[in-house]
């Protein structure tokens, strides 16, 4: 698997979270233990400011290197995971409408001819 | 607030709505639903999508609308115009297009390959000579009434609707007609098929009384404050059929963690609205400082909610008296760089999870109403927009 941009190689332990769609990241979050989510959250938390500064340099409409995309997808996944860590304190919030009956689509599913980042 | 508003201020503004409890039968009766179908759904504009979803000739959407017993194709023609047709092949009635969306050069029926052009005219019939005195021009697809409002595409089941689309928006033309829809991109759709009545479903989104309980884990600190512990609405405007509700934001809320990172680059759910120093077109109709977002119900089954940096829409698709399909589409400021998109991911995913909280009460509520052990719903002044929804339906069924 391709890695991360040089300044962020220390985050390679979380590369499995570099998933391109919201649905994939949501499912991965729900299918994980709270301990694993906390570990991913903790890995990126001290570096997220730097990650955001770095990603802020890239126009979202440009063709991007795989390493940049991986870091971007990991940052998106960190936002996903933050919901479990900061608010719900469990991977899937209990008592809410069942995830398997709740459908998540992205613009690539909805806009005919959509080209994604 | 220097001059505290009267405690029951919305009732004082709309005394004609009364204060009586609302019978639950309107949510549990199949017969009532059939009357709604005839009087309301058959005379309503249904939002089927936005212009940008089908930007090129041949791009199409298919919408099955159970409430009016129709499947509708919405397709962009060679001339760039968007048209709508009943999704019925004029040969032997097969469902013409079976995918939810796509791009085609012509609409080809899967049964015998009858082919219609993008304008709905029958263009090709295999083995045409075998048909008796056959004239293709007599077998065009059946057109459906279509109109657009600010890029939203609507269809109507009547050939000559009693009221036009613009007229149906009524006061909302002034309140949200100039919102920056064109500057935003679709970022997600969340949907669910829920076992509850369509009105009961909408009710969950036109009051903020539930925030304290239902959203205690997700968003309570964003919305509820010491000064406003029950998240009283900033304002309510009840129109002839439509409804507008403006929601409060907690000015003491200090973003931390992921929200703080997101808020450095983008609006987030309420913080952008709270911080707006100038009025954004199509938002904050009450002109309140501690404002989060506005909800507008376009009767009967469409919602547009506007804020700083985003808007979203809800489609409710009534199926039976106790089943409703729902779709939420989220649109956000066009992100110019990847950090902005990461910021939006925070707001998007938290809102998505918050909506699962909202949906959690619906099926239990419907099932318990159907036990017959509650006859009436008792509504507070904060739930006046709920009351208004039932009163509008009642009035239209009586006409």
Boltz contact constraints between the chains, C-beta under 6 A:
constraints:
  - contact:
      token1: [A, 48]
      token2: [B, 261]
      max_distance: 6.0
  - contact:
      token1: [A, 52]
      token2: [B, 339]
      max_distance: 6.0
  - contact:
      token1: [A, 55]
      token2: [B, 338]
      max_distance: 6.0
  - contact:
      token1: [A, 55]
      token2: [B, 339]
      max_distance: 6.0
  - contact:
      token1: [A, 56]
      token2: [B, 337]
      max_distance: 6.0
  - contact:
      token1: [A, 56]
      token2: [B, 339]
      max_distance: 6.0
  - contact:
      token1: [A, 58]
      token2: [B, 337]
      max_distance: 6.0
  - contact:
      token1: [A, 58]
      token2: [B, 338]
      max_distance: 6.0
  - contact:
      token1: [A, 59]
      token2: [B, 337]
      max_distance: 6.0
  - contact:
      token1: [A, 60]
      token2: [B, 335]
      max_distance: 6.0
  - contact:
      token1: [A, 60]
      token2: [B, 337]
      max_distance: 6.0
  - contact:
      token1: [A, 60]
      token2: [B, 338]
      max_distance: 6.0
  - contact:
      token1: [A, 60]
      token2: [B, 341]
      max_distance: 6.0
  - contact:
      token1: [A, 72]
      token2: [B, 338]
      max_distance: 6.0
  - contact:
      token1: [A, 75]
      token2: [B, 342]
      max_distance: 6.0
  - contact:
      token1: [A, 76]
      token2: [B, 342]
      max_distance: 6.0
  - contact:
      token1: [A, 76]
      token2: [B, 345]
      max_distance: 6.0
  - contact:
      token1: [A, 79]
      token2: [B, 258]
      max_distance: 6.0
  - contact:
      token1: [A, 79]
      token2: [B, 345]
      max_distance: 6.0
  - contact:
      token1: [A, 79]
      token2: [B, 346]
      max_distance: 6.0
  - contact:
      token1: [A, 79]
      token2: [B, 349]
      max_distance: 6.0
  - contact:
      token1: [A, 80]
      token2: [B, 349]
      max_distance: 6.0
  - contact:
      token1: [A, 82]
      token2: [B, 258]
      max_distance: 6.0
  - contact:
      token1: [A, 83]
      token2: [B, 349]
      max_distance: 6.0
  - contact:
      token1: [A, 83]
      token2: [B, 350]
      max_distance: 6.0
  - contact:
      token1: [A, 83]
      token2: [B, 353]
      max_distance: 6.0
  - contact:
      token1: [A, 86]
      token2: [B, 257]
      max_distance: 6.0
  - contact:
      token1: [A, 87]
      token2: [B, 217]
      max_distance: 6.0
  - contact:
      token1: [A, 87]
      token2: [B, 218]
      max_distance: 6.0
  - contact:
      token1: [A, 88]
      token2: [B, 217]
      max_distance: 6.0
  - contact:
      token1: [A, 95]
      token2: [B, 360]
      max_distance: 6.0
  - contact:
      token1: [A, 96]
      token2: [B, 356]
      max_distance: 6.0
  - contact:
      token1: [A, 96]
      token2: [B, 357]
      max_distance: 6.0
  - contact:
      token1: [A, 96]
      token2: [B, 360]
      max_distance: 6.0
  - contact:
      token1: [A, 97]
      token2: [B, 356]
      max_distance: 6.0
  - contact:
      token1: [A, 97]
      token2: [B, 359]
      max_distance: 6.0
  - contact:
      token1: [A, 97]
      token2: [B, 360]
      max_distance: 6.0
  - contact:
      token1: [A, 101]
      token2: [B, 192]
      max_distance: 6.0
  - contact:
      token1: [A, 102]
      token2: [B, 192]
      max_distance: 6.0
  - contact:
      token1: [A, 102]
      token2: [B, 356]
      max_distance: 6.0
  - contact:
      token1: [A, 103]
      token2: [B, 191]
      max_distance: 6.0
  - contact:
      token1: [A, 105]
      token2: [B, 189]
      max_distance: 6.0
  - contact:
      token1: [A, 107]
      token2: [B, 186]
      max_distance: 6.0
  - contact:
      token1: [A, 110]
      token2: [B, 189]
      max_distance: 6.0
  - contact:
      token1: [A, 111]
      token2: [B, 53]
      max_distance: 6.0
  - contact:
      token1: [A, 112]
      token2: [B, 54]
      max_distance: 6.0
  - contact:
      token1: [A, 112]
      token2: [B, 59]
      max_distance: 6.0
  - contact:
      token1: [A, 112]
      token2: [B, 101]
      max_distance: 6.0
  - contact:
      token1: [A, 112]
      token2: [B, 103]
      max_distance: 6.0
